[in-house]
């Protein structure tokens, strides 16, 4: 919690202060390892448009931006894409 004093927290939990620092370092390391990768947006239109007959999910975002997920996409890709758009 912002403004908390590590010594007070450790005393209330009856643990060593160095353990809290260790947990905090491990958490920060894990956050850096699983961070987002920057997206590159290109203003150029795609060279080839997918045929209209391919089943797909189209998500429309603010500003007229559309994200199209084709039916052949893996479930993991669809899940990751929709979570990222949330």
VMD Tcl script that builds the backbone (N, CA, C; Angstrom):
set m [mol new atoms 258]
animate dup $m
set s [atomselect $m all]
$s set {name element resname resid chain x y z} {
  {N N UNK 1 A 0.845 -1.169 0.000}
  {CA C UNK 1 A 0.000 0.000 0.000}
  {C C UNK 1 A 0.898 1.242 0.000}
  {N N UNK 2 A 0.562 2.257 -0.775}
  {CA C UNK 2 A 1.372 3.477 -0.796}
  {C C UNK 2 A 1.487 4.086 0.606}
  {N N UNK 3 A 2.690 4.486 0.943}
  {CA C UNK 3 A 2.926 5.117 2.231}
  {C C UNK 3 A 3.157 4.158 3.390}
  {N N UNK 4 A 3.021 2.864 3.142}
  {CA C UNK 4 A 3.223 1.878 4.205}
  {C C UNK 4 A 4.705 1.785 4.550}
  {N N UNK 5 A 4.981 1.502 5.804}
  {CA C UNK 5 A 6.352 1.332 6.266}
  {C C UNK 5 A 6.622 -0.163 6.367}
  {N N UNK 6 A 7.646 -0.619 5.665}
  {CA C UNK 6 A 7.939 -2.054 5.599}
  {C C UNK 6 A 8.123 -2.653 6.987}
  {N N UNK 7 A 8.795 -1.949 7.865}
  {CA C UNK 7 A 9.035 -2.465 9.214}
  {C C UNK 7 A 7.719 -2.703 9.947}
  {N N UNK 8 A 6.776 -1.771 9.816}
  {CA C UNK 8 A 5.469 -1.928 10.473}
  {C C UNK 8 A 4.694 -3.109 9.889}
  {N N UNK 9 A 4.722 -3.236 8.588}
  {CA C UNK 9 A 4.019 -4.355 7.927}
  {C C UNK 9 A 4.619 -5.677 8.384}
  {N N UNK 10 A 5.947 -5.763 8.406}
  {CA C UNK 10 A 6.620 -6.996 8.821}
  {C C UNK 10 A 6.283 -7.335 10.272}
  {N N UNK 11 A 6.275 -6.350 11.115}
  {CA C UNK 11 A 5.969 -6.573 12.533}
  {C C UNK 11 A 4.541 -7.102 12.699}
  {N N UNK 12 A 3.572 -6.492 11.985}
  {CA C UNK 12 A 2.169 -6.943 12.083}
  {C C UNK 12 A 2.005 -8.377 11.586}
  {N N UNK 13 A 2.777 -8.737 10.554}
  {CA C UNK 13 A 2.666 -10.087 9.980}
  {C C UNK 13 A 3.604 -11.082 10.649}
  {N N UNK 14 A 4.414 -10.590 11.572}
  {CA C UNK 14 A 5.370 -11.429 12.296}
  {C C UNK 14 A 6.337 -12.134 11.344}
  {N N UNK 15 A 6.889 -11.339 10.393}
  {CA C UNK 15 A 7.891 -11.861 9.467}
  {C C UNK 15 A 9.070 -10.894 9.427}
  {N N UNK 16 A 10.159 -11.342 8.869}
  {CA C UNK 16 A 11.384 -10.547 8.753}
  {C C UNK 16 A 11.217 -9.502 7.642}
  {N N UNK 17 A 11.691 -8.286 7.868}
  {CA C UNK 17 A 11.569 -7.231 6.854}
  {C C UNK 17 A 12.267 -7.601 5.553}
  {N N UNK 18 A 13.360 -8.333 5.633}
  {CA C UNK 18 A 14.087 -8.698 4.408}
  {C C UNK 18 A 13.239 -9.596 3.508}
  {N N UNK 19 A 12.322 -10.351 4.109}
  {CA C UNK 19 A 11.436 -11.208 3.316}
  {C C UNK 19 A 10.487 -10.355 2.467}
  {N N UNK 20 A 9.993 -9.275 3.043}
  {CA C UNK 20 A 9.118 -8.383 2.273}
  {C C UNK 20 A 9.885 -7.767 1.103}
  {N N UNK 21 A 11.103 -7.318 1.361}
  {CA C UNK 21 A 11.919 -6.761 0.273}
  {C C UNK 21 A 12.185 -7.804 -0.811}
  {N N UNK 22 A 12.429 -9.026 -0.393}
  {CA C UNK 22 A 12.664 -10.110 -1.355}
  {C C UNK 22 A 11.421 -10.326 -2.209}
  {N N UNK 23 A 10.245 -10.403 -1.572}
  {CA C UNK 23 A 8.995 -10.598 -2.316}
  {C C UNK 23 A 8.750 -9.441 -3.283}
  {N N UNK 24 A 9.046 -8.234 -2.842}
  {CA C UNK 24 A 8.831 -7.068 -3.690}
  {C C UNK 24 A 9.755 -7.114 -4.913}
  {N N UNK 25 A 11.033 -7.492 -4.699}
  {CA C UNK 25 A 11.967 -7.629 -5.838}
  {C C UNK 25 A 11.481 -8.700 -6.811}
  {N N UNK 26 A 11.033 -9.831 -6.287}
  {CA C UNK 26 A 10.551 -10.915 -7.151}
  {C C UNK 26 A 9.312 -10.483 -7.939}
  {N N UNK 27 A 8.427 -9.740 -7.294}
  {CA C UNK 27 A 7.218 -9.261 -7.975}
  {C C UNK 27 A 7.574 -8.300 -9.094}
  {N N UNK 28 A 8.469 -7.368 -8.834}
  {CA C UNK 28 A 8.882 -6.416 -9.859}
  {C C UNK 28 A 9.578 -7.114 -11.018}
  {N N UNK 29 A 10.377 -8.119 -10.702}
  {CA C UNK 29 A 11.058 -8.882 -11.749}
  {C C UNK 29 A 10.034 -9.608 -12.617}
  {N N UNK 30 A 9.023 -10.202 -11.980}
  {CA C UNK 30 A 7.974 -10.907 -12.722}
  {C C UNK 30 A 7.171 -9.941 -13.588}
  {N N UNK 31 A 6.906 -8.744 -13.084}
  {CA C UNK 31 A 6.163 -7.751 -13.860}
  {C C UNK 31 A 6.945 -7.318 -15.095}
  {N N UNK 32 A 8.255 -7.147 -14.947}
  {CA C UNK 32 A 9.084 -6.760 -16.102}
  {C C UNK 32 A 9.141 -7.884 -17.127}
  {N N UNK 33 A 9.195 -9.120 -16.654}
  {CA C UNK 33 A 9.310 -10.267 -17.564}
  {C C UNK 33 A 8.043 -10.490 -18.363}
  {N N UNK 34 A 6.889 -10.119 -17.818}
  {CA C UNK 34 A 5.630 -10.386 -18.506}
  {C C UNK 34 A 4.978 -9.108 -19.016}
  {N N UNK 35 A 5.774 -8.081 -19.268}
  {CA C UNK 35 A 5.235 -6.809 -19.724}
  {C C UNK 35 A 4.727 -6.876 -21.145}
  {N N UNK 36 A 4.062 -5.825 -21.548}
  {CA C UNK 36 A 3.526 -5.753 -22.890}
  {C C UNK 36 A 4.619 -5.405 -23.886}
  {N N UNK 37 A 4.471 -5.875 -25.077}
  {CA C UNK 37 A 5.381 -5.557 -26.163}
  {C C UNK 37 A 4.752 -4.397 -26.931}
  {N N UNK 38 A 5.526 -3.372 -27.267}
  {CA C UNK 38 A 4.935 -2.235 -27.979}
  {C C UNK 38 A 4.396 -2.641 -29.348}
  {N N UNK 39 A 3.263 -2.085 -29.699}
  {CA C UNK 39 A 2.660 -2.353 -31.005}
  {C C UNK 39 A 3.127 -1.296 -31.993}
  {N N UNK 40 A 3.295 -1.698 -33.226}
  {CA C UNK 40 A 3.674 -0.769 -34.278}
  {C C UNK 40 A 2.470 -0.610 -35.193}
  {N N UNK 41 A 1.990 0.608 -35.333}
  {CA C UNK 41 A 0.837 0.880 -36.179}
  {C C UNK 41 A 1.335 1.540 -37.453}
  {N N UNK 42 A 0.954 0.968 -38.577}
  {CA C UNK 42 A 1.373 1.478 -39.874}
  {C C UNK 42 A 0.147 2.051 -40.566}
  {N N UNK 43 A 0.275 3.262 -41.089}
  {CA C UNK 43 A -0.858 3.919 -41.740}
  {C C UNK 43 A -1.125 3.407 -43.147}
  {N N UNK 44 A -0.244 2.565 -43.673}
  {CA C UNK 44 A -0.416 2.056 -45.025}
  {C C UNK 44 A -1.472 0.947 -45.033}
  {N N UNK 45 A -2.332 0.915 -46.043}
  {CA C UNK 45 A -3.320 -0.170 -46.120}
  {C C UNK 45 A -2.632 -1.501 -46.420}
  {N N UNK 46 A -3.263 -2.573 -45.990}
  {CA C UNK 46 A -2.720 -3.911 -46.246}
  {C C UNK 46 A -2.706 -4.160 -47.754}
  {N N UNK 47 A -1.679 -4.857 -48.217}
  {CA C UNK 47 A -1.544 -5.132 -49.650}
  {C C UNK 47 A -2.649 -6.054 -50.141}
  {N N UNK 48 A -3.024 -7.027 -49.321}
  {CA C UNK 48 A -4.041 -7.996 -49.724}
  {C C UNK 48 A -5.108 -8.053 -48.648}
  {N N UNK 49 A -6.338 -7.861 -49.025}
  {CA C UNK 49 A -7.450 -7.965 -48.082}
  {C C UNK 49 A -7.947 -9.398 -48.056}
  {N N UNK 50 A -8.325 -9.915 -46.874}
  {CA C UNK 50 A -8.859 -11.273 -46.840}
  {C C UNK 50 A -10.201 -11.320 -47.566}
  {N N UNK 51 A -10.480 -12.449 -48.203}
  {CA C UNK 51 A -11.751 -12.556 -48.912}
  {C C UNK 51 A -12.927 -12.400 -47.944}
  {N N UNK 52 A -14.003 -11.798 -48.421}
  {CA C UNK 52 A -15.177 -11.557 -47.578}
  {C C UNK 52 A -15.861 -12.846 -47.147}
  {N N UNK 53 A -15.599 -13.943 -47.864}
  {CA C UNK 53 A -16.283 -15.198 -47.557}
  {C C UNK 53 A -15.665 -15.941 -46.375}
  {N N UNK 54 A -14.501 -15.495 -45.867}
  {CA C UNK 54 A -13.862 -16.158 -44.735}
  {C C UNK 54 A -14.569 -15.726 -43.459}
  {N N UNK 55 A -15.111 -16.684 -42.684}
  {CA C UNK 55 A -15.781 -16.313 -41.436}
  {C C UNK 55 A -14.793 -15.642 -40.479}
  {N N UNK 56 A -15.244 -14.591 -39.838}
  {CA C UNK 56 A -14.357 -13.858 -38.949}
  {C C UNK 56 A -15.159 -13.073 -37.929}
  {N N UNK 57 A -14.453 -12.644 -36.893}
  {CA C UNK 57 A -15.005 -11.721 -35.901}
  {C C UNK 57 A -14.367 -10.378 -36.210}
  {N N UNK 58 A -15.174 -9.339 -36.314}
  {CA C UNK 58 A -14.650 -8.000 -36.521}
  {C C UNK 58 A -15.028 -7.155 -35.317}
  {N N UNK 59 A -14.021 -6.602 -34.661}
  {CA C UNK 59 A -14.239 -5.739 -33.503}
  {C C UNK 59 A -13.967 -4.316 -33.947}
  {N N UNK 60 A -14.961 -3.446 -33.773}
  {CA C UNK 60 A -14.801 -2.050 -34.159}
  {C C UNK 60 A -14.461 -1.229 -32.930}
  {N N UNK 61 A -13.363 -0.481 -33.036}
  {CA C UNK 61 A -12.896 0.357 -31.938}
  {C C UNK 61 A -13.187 1.823 -32.237}
  {N N UNK 62 A -13.012 2.663 -31.239}
  {CA C UNK 62 A -13.209 4.096 -31.424}
  {C C UNK 62 A -12.302 4.606 -32.535}
  {N N UNK 63 A -12.787 5.576 -33.268}
  {CA C UNK 63 A -11.987 6.152 -34.339}
  {C C UNK 63 A -12.063 5.364 -35.638}
  {N N UNK 64 A -12.955 4.379 -35.700}
  {CA C UNK 64 A -13.124 3.610 -36.924}
  {C C UNK 64 A -12.118 2.489 -37.128}
  {N N UNK 65 A -11.277 2.232 -36.134}
  {CA C UNK 65 A -10.290 1.156 -36.238}
  {C C UNK 65 A -11.009 -0.179 -36.085}
  {N N UNK 66 A -10.652 -1.142 -36.916}
  {CA C UNK 66 A -11.248 -2.473 -36.862}
  {C C UNK 66 A -10.173 -3.532 -36.667}
  {N N UNK 67 A -10.498 -4.524 -35.844}
  {CA C UNK 67 A -9.629 -5.676 -35.658}
  {C C UNK 67 A -10.426 -6.880 -36.138}
  {N N UNK 68 A -9.843 -7.613 -37.072}
  {CA C UNK 68 A -10.528 -8.773 -37.651}
  {C C UNK 68 A -9.785 -10.039 -37.256}
  {N N UNK 69 A -10.523 -10.981 -36.693}
  {CA C UNK 69 A -9.949 -12.262 -36.279}
  {C C UNK 69 A -10.625 -13.343 -37.115}
  {N N UNK 70 A -9.840 -13.991 -37.954}
  {CA C UNK 70 A -10.411 -15.016 -38.834}
  {C C UNK 70 A -10.738 -16.288 -38.068}
  {N N UNK 71 A -11.641 -17.061 -38.615}
  {CA C UNK 71 A -12.090 -18.295 -37.977}
  {C C UNK 71 A -10.966 -19.316 -37.840}
  {N N UNK 72 A -9.918 -19.183 -38.636}
  {CA C UNK 72 A -8.809 -20.134 -38.566}
  {C C UNK 72 A -7.823 -19.799 -37.444}
  {N N UNK 73 A -8.033 -18.669 -36.763}
  {CA C UNK 73 A -7.140 -18.276 -35.663}
  {C C UNK 73 A -7.309 -19.246 -34.498}
  {N N UNK 74 A -6.215 -19.491 -33.798}
  {CA C UNK 74 A -6.273 -20.399 -32.652}
  {C C UNK 74 A -7.067 -19.763 -31.520}
  {N N UNK 75 A -7.612 -20.600 -30.650}
  {CA C UNK 75 A -8.373 -20.114 -29.504}
  {C C UNK 75 A -7.511 -19.241 -28.604}
  {N N UNK 76 A -6.246 -19.595 -28.463}
  {CA C UNK 76 A -5.336 -18.809 -27.625}
  {C C UNK 76 A -5.148 -17.409 -28.205}
  {N N UNK 77 A -5.024 -17.305 -29.525}
  {CA C UNK 77 A -4.856 -16.004 -30.169}
  {C C UNK 77 A -6.112 -15.153 -30.006}
  {N N UNK 78 A -7.273 -15.752 -30.200}
  {CA C UNK 78 A -8.535 -15.029 -30.049}
  {C C UNK 78 A -8.679 -14.525 -28.618}
  {N N UNK 79 A -8.410 -15.393 -27.654}
  {CA C UNK 79 A -8.510 -15.017 -26.245}
  {C C UNK 79 A -7.561 -13.881 -25.907}
  {N N UNK 80 A -6.316 -13.996 -26.335}
  {CA C UNK 80 A -5.324 -12.951 -26.060}
  {C C UNK 80 A -5.708 -11.634 -26.710}
  {N N UNK 81 A -6.217 -11.681 -27.924}
  {CA C UNK 81 A -6.607 -10.457 -28.633}
  {C C UNK 81 A -7.765 -9.777 -27.925}
  {N N UNK 82 A -8.795 -10.533 -27.573}
  {CA C UNK 82 A -9.959 -9.931 -26.926}
  {C C UNK 82 A -9.615 -9.411 -25.528}
  {N N UNK 83 A -8.749 -10.085 -24.815}
  {CA C UNK 83 A -8.314 -9.581 -23.509}
  {C C UNK 83 A -7.532 -8.287 -23.653}
  {N N UNK 84 A -6.696 -8.205 -24.685}
  {CA C UNK 84 A -5.908 -7.001 -24.905}
  {C C UNK 84 A -6.786 -5.814 -25.272}
  {N N UNK 85 A -7.899 -6.054 -25.918}
  {CA C UNK 85 A -8.796 -4.981 -26.332}
  {C C UNK 85 A -9.705 -4.505 -25.204}
  {N N UNK 86 A -9.804 -5.266 -24.131}
  {CA C UNK 86 A -10.688 -4.917 -23.020}
  {C C UNK 86 A -10.368 -3.632 -22.410}
}
mol reanalyze $m
mol bondsrecalc $m
mol representation Tube
mol addrep $m
